[in-house]
Amino acid sequence: MATSQAIAGSYAPPSGIEHVNVRHADRFTVVGNHLSQHRKLSLAARGLALHIQSLPPGARIGIKVLATRLPDSEHRIAGALRELEQHGYLKRTRERSPDGRIYTRTVSYNHPDPAARDKAQTVAPRPKPRPAPAPAAPPDPVPVPTPAPRVPAPTAKKPPRPPLPQPLHPLPQLLQAAALLLVGLQRQDAELRLTEKEIDLLAPGVAAWFERDASPADVRKALTEDLPRPVRFPAQLLRHRLTVSLPSGHSLPAAFRPVPMQNCDDCDRAFRAAEPGRCDACEDAQGWASPRP
């Protein structure tokens, strides 16, 4: 007699994601699903928005600063920032500080809805209104004076831009060193690329810094420190910094000081030397190794 066997149905594992959640007591950031499930933002933009929202107020989020914290390239970070600006999660504006420097002000929004940005985080309950007192007798109407015609205020003229500093002694080697420094700035920062005409215009300003005992490292630091991002007009920015931050030194570096002219004690011919004496031709003719005391 055949034994009947019960055949169990095939087991199908559950499909889809399973969540194992731990309640956070500290060091956490609340992010809306409108960001984490945004259909038009790339994963890089969503992750960057989460990173920015987790930072404390005042933290720097420039492209180069973010590239040191994240494994992504500067190009990818710049593209993600543009996505966040386009969809209302980030706003970057260029503003001028009281000392004349231009900087970028960045505001991060945890919700892209403009109306939600202006809502207060907490709304205090309004106190109940007190009962209105009994209405008093209406006062006599006060005559309204006729307003005087408004005269528009004159437009204030902008003060003229200060001139670019000029060297007292525009020596060729001094201007050449200044031009080489300006050419080298683009190797340090690609946004400081200058044309040949702009380098010729700015080289005297750098030479004026050299005349005031500023080293090439000092000039390079003054021109590249705390740059606004992006640098839209590099030549105008460098001209402004060369003008307003000019040091107060007065002596030429030793490498650029010209040798003074002297007149030979014997033939009265002009020659260059640190001290008065005889020219080389008279020294050789007389056999003197040093000037006559």
C-alpha positions in Angstrom: 0.0 0.0 0.0 1.5 3.3 -1.0 2.2 5.8 1.8 0.8 9.4 1.1 3.3 12.2 1.6 2.4 15.9 2.3 4.3 18.2 0.0 5.0 21.6 1.6 4.8 24.7 -0.5 8.0 26.4 -1.7 9.4 29.2 0.6 9.7 32.6 -0.9 12.1 35.0 1.0 10.6 38.4 1.6 11.5 41.0 -1.0 12.5 44.7 -0.5 14.6 46.5 2.1 14.5 45.7 5.8 15.4 48.4 8.3 17.2 47.9 11.6 16.9 51.2 13.4 18.7 52.5 16.5 17.3 55.6 18.2 19.9 58.4 18.2 20.3 60.3 21.5 22.9 62.8 20.2 25.0 63.8 17.1 22.2 63.3 14.6 20.7 65.4 11.8 17.0 65.4 10.8 16.6 65.3 7.0 13.3 65.5 5.1 12.3 62.8 2.6 11.9 65.6 0.0 15.7 65.6 0.0 16.6 62.0 0.5 14.1 60.8 -2.2 14.5 63.8 -4.6 14.0 62.5 -8.1 16.0 65.3 -9.8 19.0 65.5 -7.5 22.0 63.3 -8.0 23.2 61.1 -5.2 26.3 63.3 -4.9 24.1 66.4 -4.4 21.9 64.6 -1.8 24.9 63.4 0.1 26.6 66.8 0.0 23.3 68.5 1.2 23.3 66.1 4.2 26.9 66.8 5.0 26.3 70.6 4.8 23.2 70.4 7.0 25.2 68.4 9.6 27.9 71.1 9.9 27.8 73.7 12.7 27.1 77.4 11.9 30.1 79.3 10.6 31.8 76.2 9.1 33.5 76.9 5.8 32.1 75.0 2.8 34.2 76.3 -0.1 35.0 73.8 -2.9 38.6 73.4 -1.9 37.7 73.0 1.8 35.1 70.3 1.0 37.6 68.5 -1.3 39.9 68.1 1.7 37.1 66.4 3.8 35.4 64.3 1.1 36.8 61.8 -1.4 35.1 63.5 -4.3 36.9 65.8 -6.8 36.5 69.5 -6.9 34.7 69.3 -10.2 32.1 66.9 -8.8 31.7 69.0 -5.6 31.1 72.1 -7.7 28.5 70.4 -9.8 26.7 69.1 -6.7 26.7 72.7 -5.2 25.1 74.0 -8.4 22.4 71.3 -8.2 21.6 72.3 -4.6 21.4 76.0 -5.7 19.1 75.2 -8.6 16.6 73.2 -6.4 16.5 75.7 -3.5 18.7 73.9 -0.9 21.6 76.3 -1.1 22.1 80.1 -1.7 25.5 81.7 -2.4 25.8 85.5 -2.7 28.9 87.7 -3.1 29.1 90.5 -0.5 31.7 93.2 0.4 33.1 93.5 4.0 33.7 96.9 5.7 37.4 96.7 4.8 36.6 96.3 1.1 37.2 92.6 0.7 34.7 90.5 -1.3 33.5 87.2 0.2 30.9 84.6 -0.5 28.0 84.3 1.9 26.4 80.8 1.9 23.0 79.9 3.3 21.8 76.3 3.6 18.1 75.5 3.6 16.7 72.2 5.0 13.5 72.7 2.9 13.4 74.1 -0.6 10.0 75.7 -0.2 10.5 79.5 0.0 7.5 79.8 2.3 9.0 77.2 4.7 12.4 79.2 4.8 10.7 82.2 6.4 8.6 80.2 8.9 10.0 80.4 12.5 11.3 77.2 14.0 9.1 77.6 17.0 5.9 79.6 17.2 5.0 81.0 20.7 1.3 80.8 21.7 -0.4 84.1 21.4 -1.8 85.5 24.6 -5.6 85.8 24.9 -6.8 89.3 24.1 -8.0 91.4 27.0 -11.6 92.6 26.9 -11.9 95.9 25.0 -12.8 98.9 27.1 -16.0 100.8 26.5 -15.7 103.0 23.4 -15.0 106.6 24.3 -16.5 109.6 22.5 -14.7 110.1 19.1 -12.3 113.1 19.2 -12.6 116.0 16.9 -11.1 115.3 13.5 -7.6 116.6 13.2 -6.9 118.4 9.9 -4.4 116.6 7.8 -1.6 118.8 6.5 -0.9 118.8 2.8 2.4 116.9 2.3 5.2 118.8 0.8 6.3 117.6 -2.6 9.1 115.1 -2.3 12.4 116.1 -4.0 14.6 113.2 -5.0 17.9 113.1 -3.3 20.9 113.9 -5.6 22.7 110.8 -6.7 26.0 110.5 -4.9 29.0 110.1 -7.2 31.3 107.2 -6.5 34.8 108.3 -5.4 37.5 107.7 -8.1 39.4 104.5 -7.9 42.9 104.9 -6.3 45.7 104.5 -8.9 47.8 101.4 -9.0 51.1 101.9 -7.1 54.1 102.7 -9.3 57.8 101.9 -8.5 60.1 104.8 -7.9 62.8 103.1 -9.9 61.2 101.0 -12.7 64.3 98.8 -13.3 64.0 96.2 -16.0 65.0 93.3 -13.7 62.4 94.5 -11.1 59.5 94.6 -13.6 60.6 91.2 -15.0 60.6 89.6 -11.6 57.1 91.1 -11.0 55.8 89.7 -14.3 57.2 86.2 -13.5 55.4 86.3 -10.1 52.1 87.2 -11.8 52.5 84.4 -14.4 53.2 81.9 -11.6 49.9 82.7 -9.8 47.9 80.6 -12.2 50.0 77.6 -11.3 49.0 78.1 -7.7 45.3 78.8 -8.4 43.7 78.2 -11.9 41.2 81.0 -11.4 44.0 83.6 -11.3 44.7 83.3 -15.0 45.8 86.7 -16.6 46.2 87.9 -20.1 49.5 89.3 -21.4 48.1 92.8 -21.4 46.8 92.4 -17.8 50.3 91.3 -16.6 51.9 94.3 -18.2 49.4 96.6 -16.4 49.8 94.9 -13.0 53.6 94.4 -13.0 54.4 98.0 -11.9 52.2 97.4 -8.8 54.1 94.3 -7.9 57.4 96.1 -8.5 56.3 98.8 -6.0 55.8 96.1 -3.4 59.4 94.9 -4.1 60.7 98.4 -3.6 59.1 98.4 -0.1 61.0 95.3 1.1 58.2 92.9 0.3 59.5 89.4 -0.7 57.9 87.4 -3.5 56.4 85.1 -0.9 54.8 88.1 0.9 53.3 89.4 -2.4 52.0 85.9 -3.3 50.4 85.5 0.1 48.7 88.9 -0.1 47.3 88.2 -3.6 46.0 84.6 -3.0 44.8 84.5 0.6 41.1 84.2 1.3 40.0 84.5 -2.3 36.2 84.7 -3.1 34.8 81.8 -5.0 34.4 81.9 -7.9 37.0 84.5 -9.0 35.1 86.3 -11.8 37.5 89.2 -12.5 41.0 88.2 -11.4 42.8 91.2 -12.8 40.5 93.7 -10.9 40.8 91.7 -7.7 44.6 91.6 -7.9 44.7 95.4 -8.7 42.5 96.2 -5.7 44.7 94.1 -3.3 48.0 95.6 -4.7 46.5 99.1 -4.1 44.8 98.9 -0.7 47.4 96.5 1.0 50.6 98.3 -0.1 53.2 98.0 2.7 54.9 101.1 4.1 58.6 100.2 3.5 60.7 102.6 1.6 64.0 100.9 0.6 64.8 98.7 -2.4 65.8 95.1 -1.9 69.6 94.7 -2.3 69.1 92.7 -5.5 67.4 95.6 -7.3 69.3 98.7 -6.0 71.1 100.5 -8.8 74.8 101.1 -8.6 75.5 104.9 -8.5 77.4 106.8 -11.1 80.9 108.2 -10.3 83.4 110.4 -12.1 87.0 109.1 -12.5 89.5 111.1 -10.4 92.0 111.1 -13.3 90.1 111.2 -16.7 86.8 112.4 -15.3 85.0 109.6 -17.2 81.7 108.4 -15.8 81.5 104.9 -14.5 79.4 102.9 -12.0 80.9 102.0 -8.6 79.8 101.9 -5.0 82.5 104.5 -4.0 84.4 107.4 -5.8 87.8 106.5 -7.3 89.4 105.7 -10.6 87.8 103.9 -13.6 89.1 100.5 -14.6 91.1 101.9 -17.6 93.0 104.3 -15.3 93.6 101.6 -12.7 95.1 99.3 -15.3 97.2 102.1 -16.8 98.7 103.3 -13.5 98.9 99.8 -12.0 96.8 100.8 -8.9 94.8 98.1 -7.2 92.7 100.4 -5.1 91.5 104.0 -5.2 93.9 106.8 -4.0 93.1 107.6 -0.3 
